[in-house]
């Protein structure tokens, strides 16, 4: 892929490889650092180079095919919610990682299952073949899978236009029936497994909408809309307003058999026909 990025005030003073990972989230920061090419004023510069407002960058990434084609297949059933010639939407089960990682090198991840079902008929994407985005291991729900490189690039460049709705069961009841939670998110200063809301400018900007679906006793069921895609975003934002998700072991909520967070609906424009698509994955709770 080859793309042009114009640096805005919100992305200035950041490493260009980090900016690329934010703009094109299908590739991690480490992947951009390892395989990315960054051109500024027709000169190649390192991925660690800090950006300045209004700069125009030409960036590209080429991931070796062998890095993911050697992934062992995991032959388990897949719940396909929507299918087309160039992409599909599948349900990621709870407790299954989206892809192998240093923290979870399992061979039983969603991409291992995708390799078993589709082989090389997936977009090339380092150790994440086909993944247009990710979900936390303990979050279930709908994921878009690209079958072609062009479709993957389409979803990467138009990701902010995809409407993402989650169902969450939380402790207590928010004061407002619906609202918007805004707060920068960064790694927790004392616990590297956690994220936290930090002062403006000290993390990545994040915005989460919510509306109460119904409440009962000390439990409320919310429909959340994800406007940005930061690590643990919904979990961190709801915890920050005093209403952690039930079953969230990391952020100190009421114990449950699972974390009560589910990616329930995706709305987007079909990259092939330009028709509006809405895919729903009913919540199991």
C-alpha positions, 0 to 999 in steps of 0.5 A: 500500500502507498498513501499520503498523510497530511499532518494535522494539529492532533497528529503533530509531534508524534512519531510517523510510524505511530501516526501510520498505525493510528490512521491505518490500524490494520498494521501495528506500530511495530509492523510500520516500524519494521516494514514501513517506508516514510518519505518527507520532501522526497527523502526517506526518514526513520519511522521514529521521526517526529511529525510537524503540522501541515507536513505531507508524508508519503508512506507505504508498507510491504509485509512479507507474505511468509510471516503469516502464511506459515500460521498453523490453521485452526479448524473450528466453525466460523459464524459468517454474518455477511459475505461478499466477493471481496470481504466478509463479516464474522463473529469473534467468540469471547476468549479468542484472540483476534491474532497471535501476539507476544502476549498471547502466542496461541495457535487458536486465534481468529486468524488461525481459523481464517487461514483454515477456512480461506487459505491464501484468499485473504488480504496480506496483513503481517500476522493478521491476514484479512483483519481490518480491525481487532477486538480484545480477547474477552470481547466478542462480536462482529469483525470485518475481514478483507479478502483482497488487498484493495479492500483492506486498504479501503477499510483502512482509509475509510475506517472513521466512516464505519459506525461501530456499536457495542452492547455493554452491561455495567455496574450502576446507572449513569446520571444521564440517559445518554452522553458522550465520554471524551478523554485521552487514553494512554498506558497506565503509569503503574500497571502496563496491562492497563490503559487510563484516561489522562490529561488532554494532550498526554495520550491519544484522543478518544470519544465514546457515545453511550445510551442506556438501553435498560436498567435493573437494580445495580446493573445497566445495559448500554448501547455504546458507539465507538467514535475512535478506536483506542486500546480498551477504549470503552472499558476505560471510559466507562470505568472513568465515569464510575461504571466498569463493565461487568466481568472485566477482570482488569478494571475491577468490576463485579465478577462474571462468567465473561466480560459483558462487552460485545460488538453488536453492529457495524454500519458501512458503505460497501466498497464494491457497490457503494450501498449502505451495509448494516451487519448485526451480531446479536449479543449473547447476554 
